C-alpha cells in the first residue's frame, strides 16, 4: 500500500562548503565519556586514572542502577576522571593507546527480553536510547509503549541515516527484531530504510525531506504520542545496526557517520568516528583561520563543546561574531521588555512544526506556562530540539527551548510528588 509523504516543513539554509563524497575513518587521539545532553547522573567509577581499558569496557555505572554502564569509545588509558559534587558524571577522558583491545560481551541470553536488556545496559547502549516524555535515557526496568527508529534526519547539514547503515542490512534487521523484545508495542522505522522484514510489530513509515519531518518528537507526536503512563523511546538507525552486530558477535561497534560542516570551514567532510571524539582534532586541518565556534550538533540545536555528544552526528563550525559595544543600561531597559514578545501567526511558524500541531496555541501555552493546554497539544512527545526550528523562525535565541524545558521539569516534579 502506498503511503503519502508529507511535504510540510521548511528547508533552512546555513552556509557550508560542500563535503567530499569520500568518507574518512578517523579515530581521535583523545575521547571522552560524557552523560547525554541535559542529564545529571550520579555514578560509581569503575576505573582509576592511569588504567588501561579496552574499547567497550565499562568505566562507570549508575549509582542507583549499577547494571547501566558507560563504556569507553576507544581503547586507551584513563587520563582524567572528572566528577562533580555528589559523584555526578562530568567526563572521563581517555588517551588512545594500543594494547587495550575490544571488550566482548556474553550474548547467550540475548534472545530473551531480560537477557537483551542486561546486554544493552552492560555494553553501554542504554544511554543511546532516549525516552519521551522528559528526555534522558530510560529507567532500568522501563517498558515503552513503542520504539521509534529514526532513519531520517532533516536537520540542516545532517548526514543521511541511510548512508550510515548502507551495507549493514542484516545487522539493521537483527537490531530491529531485538528491539521488539523490549516493548509489547510496535517498532516504527521513520525513513526510507526498508529492509526485508517479516515481523507484525515492525512498521515502516516514510517521512518528507523538509525539517522537522525527520525530528523524533514530531514523528512520535504524529504516530504514537507519549504520555506519563506510556513512555515512547527513540533511537538512531545507526545505533540499531550496532545493536544487531552486538547481538551477533558480542562486540559493540563504536562508529558514527558524522558530517563536519559550517561557514568557518574551508571544506566539508564526512567521517566515520566514535562517540566522544575530540572535535578539535576532527576539524583542525579544515578550519579557516581566525576565531570560530565549535559545536556538537546542528546549527539549530547544537551546543558549544569539545567532545562529540553521545547522540550527535554533526559537527558545526561557525565564525565567532565580535561582540559590539554594550548599550547604556537605560537604553537597554527601555528597548527590552521583561515580557516575552507576542507570537505572530505566520506560514513559516506553522511549517516549523511540520503541520503536526497548532503552532500558535502551543507556543502561547508554553509562554504562559499553561501545562494543561500544552500537554493536550503534544508537549509530552517533544524535547528542545523539536521546537528549535520555531525558535529559529521567531529569532528567539533559545527562549522557546528554555520554556519547553521549564514546563517539562515542572510536570515531572508534580508527577513525582
C-alpha positions as CSV (number, residue, x, y, z in Angstrom):
1,X,0.0,0.0,0.0
2,X,1.4,3.4,-1.0
3,X,1.8,5.9,1.8
4,X,1.7,9.7,1.0
5,X,4.8,11.6,2.2
6,X,4.1,14.9,3.8
7,X,5.7,18.0,2.1
8,X,5.2,20.1,5.2
9,X,8.1,21.8,6.9
10,X,10.9,24.2,6.0
11,X,14.4,23.8,4.5
12,X,16.6,26.4,6.3
13,X,19.9,27.1,4.6
14,X,23.1,27.5,6.5
15,X,26.3,28.3,4.5
16,X,28.8,25.5,4.4
17,X,31.3,24.3,1.9
18,X,30.4,21.1,0.0
19,X,31.6,17.8,1.5
20,X,33.8,15.3,-0.3
21,X,31.9,12.1,-1.3
22,X,34.7,10.1,0.3
23,X,34.2,9.0,3.9
24,X,37.4,9.1,6.0
25,X,37.9,6.8,9.0
26,X,39.1,8.9,11.9
27,X,39.9,7.8,15.5
28,X,41.0,10.8,17.6
29,X,43.9,10.7,20.0
30,X,41.6,11.6,22.9
31,X,38.0,10.8,23.5
32,X,35.6,11.5,26.4
33,X,32.7,9.6,28.0
34,X,30.1,12.2,28.9
35,X,26.4,12.0,30.0
36,X,23.7,12.6,27.5
37,X,22.9,16.2,26.9
38,X,20.9,17.7,29.8
39,X,21.3,14.7,32.1
40,X,22.6,14.8,35.6
41,X,23.8,11.3,36.5
42,X,25.2,10.0,39.8
43,X,27.7,7.4,39.0
44,X,30.2,4.9,40.6
45,X,33.6,5.0,38.9
46,X,34.8,1.5,37.8
47,X,38.3,2.6,36.8
48,X,41.0,4.9,38.1
49,X,43.3,7.4,36.3
50,X,46.1,5.6,34.6
51,X,44.2,2.4,34.0
52,X,44.4,0.8,30.5
53,X,40.9,0.0,29.2
54,X,39.5,-1.9,26.2
55,X,37.2,-0.3,23.7
56,X,33.7,-1.0,25.0
57,X,34.9,-1.6,28.6
58,X,32.8,-0.1,31.4
59,X,34.4,2.9,33.0
60,X,31.4,3.9,35.3
61,X,27.9,2.8,36.2
62,X,24.8,4.5,37.6
63,X,25.0,4.6,41.4
64,X,21.3,3.5,41.9
65,X,21.2,1.2,38.8
66,X,24.7,-0.4,38.6
67,X,23.7,-2.6,35.7
68,X,23.6,0.5,33.4
69,X,27.2,1.2,32.4
70,X,29.1,3.9,30.5
71,X,31.7,2.4,28.3
72,X,35.0,3.5,26.6
73,X,34.6,4.6,23.0
74,X,38.2,3.8,22.2
75,X,40.9,1.6,23.7
76,X,43.4,3.6,25.8
77,X,44.5,4.9,29.1
78,X,42.3,6.8,31.5
79,X,43.7,10.3,31.5
80,X,41.2,12.1,33.7
81,X,38.1,11.2,35.7
82,X,36.1,14.4,36.4
83,X,33.1,14.1,38.8
84,X,31.0,17.0,40.1
85,X,29.9,17.1,43.8
86,X,27.7,14.1,44.6
87,X,29.7,12.0,42.1
88,X,27.8,13.4,39.2
89,X,29.4,12.4,35.9
90,X,31.2,15.3,34.2
91,X,33.6,13.5,31.8
92,X,36.0,10.6,31.6
93,X,38.9,11.5,29.2
94,X,40.8,8.6,27.5
95,X,44.1,8.8,25.6
96,X,44.3,6.4,22.8
97,X,46.9,3.7,23.3
98,X,47.5,0.3,21.6
99,X,47.0,-2.8,23.6
100,X,43.6,-2.2,25.1
101,X,41.8,-4.5,22.7
102,X,38.0,-4.7,22.3
103,X,35.6,-5.8,25.1
104,X,33.5,-8.8,24.3
105,X,30.1,-9.3,26.0
106,X,28.2,-12.5,26.6
107,X,25.2,-12.9,24.2
108,X,23.9,-16.3,25.3
109,X,20.7,-14.8,26.8
110,X,20.1,-12.0,24.2
111,X,17.2,-13.9,22.7
112,X,15.2,-13.2,25.8
113,X,13.9,-9.8,26.9
114,X,15.7,-9.8,30.2
115,X,18.9,-11.0,28.8
116,X,18.8,-8.5,26.0
117,X,18.1,-5.7,28.4
118,X,21.1,-6.7,30.6
119,X,23.3,-6.9,27.5
120,X,22.4,-3.4,26.3
121,X,22.8,-1.9,29.7
122,X,26.2,-3.6,30.3
123,X,27.5,-2.8,26.9
124,X,26.8,0.9,27.1
125,X,23.9,1.1,24.7
126,X,21.3,2.3,27.2
127,X,22.4,6.0,27.0
128,X,21.8,5.9,23.2
129,X,18.1,5.3,23.9
130,X,16.0,8.4,24.7
131,X,12.6,8.4,26.3
132,X,9.6,10.7,25.9
133,X,8.3,12.4,28.0
134,X,11.1,14.5,29.6
135,X,14.1,13.1,27.7
136,X,17.1,11.3,29.1
137,X,17.7,7.6,28.9
138,X,15.0,5.1,30.1
139,X,14.9,3.7,33.6
140,X,16.5,0.3,34.2
141,X,13.2,-1.6,34.1
142,X,11.1,0.7,32.0
143,X,9.0,-0.8,29.2
144,X,8.0,1.6,26.4
145,X,4.6,1.7,24.6
146,X,6.5,1.9,21.3
147,X,10.0,2.4,20.0
148,X,10.7,4.9,17.1
149,X,13.8,4.3,15.0
150,X,15.0,7.4,13.2
151,X,16.1,6.5,9.8
152,X,15.5,10.1,8.7
153,X,17.2,13.3,9.9
154,X,16.0,16.6,8.3
155,X,18.1,19.0,10.3
156,X,20.2,21.3,8.2
157,X,23.6,19.8,7.2
158,X,22.7,16.4,8.8
159,X,24.1,13.2,7.3
160,X,21.6,10.8,5.9
161,X,21.0,7.9,8.3
162,X,20.5,5.5,5.3
163,X,24.2,6.2,4.4
164,X,25.2,5.3,7.9
165,X,23.6,1.8,7.6
166,X,24.4,1.2,3.9
167,X,25.7,-2.4,3.5
168,X,24.6,-3.3,7.0
169,X,21.1,-4.6,6.2
170,X,21.5,-7.8,8.2
171,X,22.7,-6.0,11.3
172,X,19.9,-3.4,11.0
173,X,17.2,-6.1,10.6
174,X,18.6,-8.1,13.5
175,X,18.7,-4.9,15.7
176,X,15.0,-4.2,14.8
177,X,14.0,-7.7,15.8
178,X,15.9,-7.2,19.1
179,X,14.0,-4.0,19.8
180,X,10.7,-5.9,19.6
181,X,11.7,-7.8,22.7
182,X,11.9,-4.6,24.7
183,X,8.3,-3.5,24.0
184,X,4.9,-5.0,23.7
185,X,4.0,-2.3,21.2
186,X,5.3,-1.5,17.8
187,X,8.8,-0.6,16.5
188,X,8.3,2.2,14.0
189,X,11.1,2.9,11.4
190,X,10.7,6.5,10.2
191,X,12.5,6.9,6.9
192,X,13.5,5.3,3.6
193,X,15.4,2.4,5.1
194,X,13.3,-0.6,4.4
195,X,15.0,-4.0,4.9
196,X,13.2,-7.3,4.1
197,X,11.4,-7.8,7.4
198,X,8.9,-10.4,8.5
199,X,7.5,-9.1,11.8
200,X,4.0,-8.0,12.5
201,X,5.2,-5.4,15.1
202,X,7.7,-3.6,12.8
203,X,6.2,-0.7,10.8
204,X,8.0,1.3,8.1
205,X,6.7,4.9,7.8
206,X,8.2,7.2,5.1
207,X,9.0,10.8,6.0
208,X,9.3,14.0,4.0
209,X,12.6,15.8,3.3
210,X,11.8,19.1,5.0
211,X,12.5,19.9,8.6
212,X,11.0,18.9,11.1
213,X,9.7,15.8,9.2
214,X,12.8,13.9,10.4
215,X,12.6,15.2,14.0
216,X,12.0,12.4,16.5
217,X,9.5,14.3,18.6
218,X,7.3,15.3,15.6
219,X,7.3,11.6,14.5
220,X,6.3,10.4,17.9
221,X,3.6,13.0,18.3
222,X,2.1,12.0,15.0
223,X,2.5,8.2,15.2
224,X,2.5,7.2,18.9
225,X,2.1,10.1,21.3
226,X,3.9,9.7,24.6
227,X,2.1,10.1,27.9
228,X,3.1,9.9,31.5
229,X,1.9,6.3,31.7
230,X,3.0,5.3,28.2
231,X,6.6,6.4,27.5
232,X,8.0,6.1,24.0
233,X,11.7,5.6,23.1
234,X,13.6,6.8,20.1
235,X,16.9,5.6,18.7
236,X,19.0,6.4,15.6
237,X,19.1,3.8,12.8
238,X,22.9,3.5,13.0
239,X,22.6,2.5,16.7
240,X,20.1,-0.1,15.8
241,X,22.6,-1.7,13.3
242,X,25.1,-1.6,16.2
243,X,22.7,-3.5,18.4
244,X,22.3,-6.1,15.7
245,X,26.1,-6.5,15.5
246,X,26.4,-6.7,19.3
247,X,23.7,-9.4,19.5
248,X,25.5,-11.4,16.8
249,X,29.2,-11.0,17.8
250,X,29.3,-9.8,21.4
251,X,31.2,-6.7,20.3
252,X,29.6,-3.3,20.1
253,X,30.7,-1.2,17.0
254,X,31.7,2.3,18.2
255,X,31.1,4.1,15.0
256,X,29.4,7.3,14.0
257,X,28.9,8.7,10.5
258,X,29.5,12.4,11.2
259,X,29.2,15.5,8.9
260,X,31.8,18.2,9.6
261,X,30.1,21.4,8.3
262,X,29.8,25.2,8.8
263,X,30.7,28.5,7.4
264,X,34.1,28.6,9.3
265,X,35.4,25.5,7.4
266,X,37.4,25.6,4.1
267,X,35.9,22.2,3.2
268,X,33.2,20.0,4.4
269,X,33.9,16.4,5.3
270,X,32.1,13.1,6.1
271,X,33.9,11.0,8.6
272,X,33.4,7.7,10.5
273,X,34.5,8.3,14.0
274,X,33.4,7.3,17.5
275,X,31.2,8.8,20.3
276,X,33.1,11.3,22.4
277,X,35.5,12.2,19.6
278,X,37.7,15.3,20.0
279,X,36.2,18.0,17.9
280,X,39.4,20.0,17.7
281,X,41.2,17.1,16.0
282,X,38.4,16.4,13.7
283,X,38.4,20.0,12.4
284,X,41.9,21.3,12.9
285,X,43.1,20.8,9.3
286,X,39.9,22.2,7.6
287,X,39.0,25.2,9.8
288,X,39.6,28.6,8.4
289,X,42.0,31.0,10.1
290,X,40.5,33.2,12.8
291,X,38.2,32.8,15.8
292,X,35.4,30.3,15.5
293,X,32.8,28.5,17.5
294,X,33.0,24.7,17.6
295,X,29.6,23.0,18.2
296,X,28.5,19.4,18.7
297,X,25.2,19.1,16.8
298,X,23.3,21.1,14.2
299,X,23.3,24.8,13.8
300,X,19.7,24.8,15.1
301,X,20.1,22.8,18.3
302,X,23.8,22.1,18.8
303,X,25.9,23.4,21.7
304,X,29.5,24.6,22.1
305,X,31.6,21.6,23.0
306,X,35.0,19.9,22.9
307,X,33.7,16.4,22.5
308,X,31.1,14.8,20.2
309,X,27.9,14.2,22.3
310,X,26.7,10.6,22.6
311,X,23.8,11.0,20.2
312,X,25.2,13.7,17.8
313,X,26.2,13.0,14.2
314,X,27.0,16.6,13.2
315,X,29.8,19.0,14.0
316,X,29.2,22.6,13.1
317,X,31.9,25.2,13.0
318,X,30.8,28.9,12.8
319,X,32.7,32.2,12.7
320,X,32.8,33.8,16.1
321,X,31.0,37.1,15.9
322,X,32.7,40.0,17.6
323,X,30.6,41.4,20.4
324,X,29.6,45.1,19.8
325,X,29.6,47.8,22.5
326,X,27.0,47.3,25.2
327,X,24.2,49.8,25.2
328,X,23.7,52.1,28.1
329,X,21.6,50.4,30.8
330,X,18.7,52.9,30.5
331,X,18.5,52.3,26.7
332,X,18.6,48.6,27.3
333,X,15.8,48.8,29.8
334,X,13.6,50.9,27.6
335,X,14.1,48.7,24.5
336,X,14.0,45.2,26.0
337,X,10.7,44.2,27.6
338,X,10.6,41.8,30.6
339,X,7.6,40.2,29.0
340,X,8.1,37.8,26.0
341,X,7.2,39.1,22.6
342,X,3.8,38.0,21.2
343,X,3.7,35.1,18.9
344,X,2.8,36.3,15.4
345,X,1.0,33.7,13.3
346,X,2.7,33.1,10.0
347,X,3.0,30.3,7.4
348,X,6.7,29.8,8.4
349,X,5.7,29.3,12.0
350,X,3.1,26.7,11.1
351,X,5.6,24.9,8.9
352,X,8.2,25.0,11.7
353,X,6.1,22.2,13.3
354,X,5.5,20.4,10.0
355,X,1.8,20.9,10.4
356,X,1.8,18.3,13.2
357,X,0.3,20.6,15.8
358,X,-1.2,24.1,16.0
359,X,1.9,26.2,16.4
360,X,0.5,29.5,17.8
361,X,-1.8,28.0,20.5
362,X,1.1,25.6,21.5
363,X,3.7,28.4,21.8
364,X,1.3,30.6,23.7
365,X,0.7,27.8,26.1
366,X,4.5,27.5,26.5
367,X,4.9,31.2,27.2
368,X,2.1,31.3,29.7
369,X,3.2,28.1,31.5
370,X,-0.2,26.5,30.7
371,X,0.7,22.9,31.2
372,X,-2.8,21.6,30.7
373,X,-3.1,23.1,27.2
374,X,0.4,22.4,26.2
375,X,0.0,18.7,27.2
376,X,-3.2,18.4,25.3
377,X,-1.4,19.8,22.2
378,X,1.5,17.4,22.4
379,X,4.1,18.7,24.9
380,X,4.9,15.3,26.3
381,X,6.2,14.0,23.0
382,X,8.6,16.9,22.4
383,X,12.0,17.9,23.6
384,X,14.1,21.1,23.0
385,X,15.3,20.0,19.5
386,X,11.7,19.7,18.3
387,X,11.0,23.4,18.8
388,X,14.4,24.6,17.7
389,X,13.2,25.4,14.2
390,X,10.3,27.5,15.6
391,X,12.9,29.3,17.8
392,X,15.0,30.0,14.7
393,X,11.9,31.3,12.7
394,X,10.9,33.6,15.6
395,X,14.6,34.7,16.3
396,X,14.0,34.0,20.0
397,X,17.6,32.8,20.6
398,X,16.7,29.8,22.7
399,X,13.7,31.2,24.6
400,X,11.2,28.6,23.3
401,X,13.6,25.7,24.1
402,X,14.0,27.1,27.7
403,X,10.3,27.5,28.1
404,X,9.6,23.9,27.0
405,X,12.3,22.5,29.3
406,X,10.9,24.5,32.3
407,X,7.4,23.3,31.7
408,X,8.5,19.6,31.3
409,X,10.6,19.9,34.5
410,X,7.5,21.3,36.4
411,X,5.3,18.5,35.1
412,X,7.9,15.9,36.1
413,X,8.2,17.3,39.6
414,X,4.4,17.3,40.0
415,X,4.1,13.8,38.7
416,X,6.7,12.5,41.2
417,X,5.1,14.3,44.2
